[in-house]
Amino acid sequence: MDAFFYSSPRLLHDEHKAYVFLFGISNHNWGILVLYFAMIF
């Protein structure tokens, strides 16, 4: 239970990064900005 609890934030964070990255690819105007934030976070 504890292991799942501590691993959840990382999994959600990785999924968020993947979603933002794909969103940036589908929207060329925001591509550079999204990649910039993706490298930070």
HELIX and SHEET records of a PDB file:
HELIX    1   1 ASP A    2  SER A   26  1                                  25    
HELIX    2   2 HIS A   28  ILE A   40  1                                  13    
END                                                                             
